[in-house]
């Protein structure tokens, strides 16, 4: 299985790598693996819905 780092995923999803790391810590991205200090995200993972925004 191919994995991408938070920096690589930030370019694809258009959000910061720190925000992606927080999503990984919260368990909101399926299949993530932590290797040392680096989060590895499976290629093709879906971007989670932003729970911080409230719908009208």
Helices and strands as residue ranges (DSSP letters): E 3-5, H 6-13, H 17-25, E 33-35, E 38-42
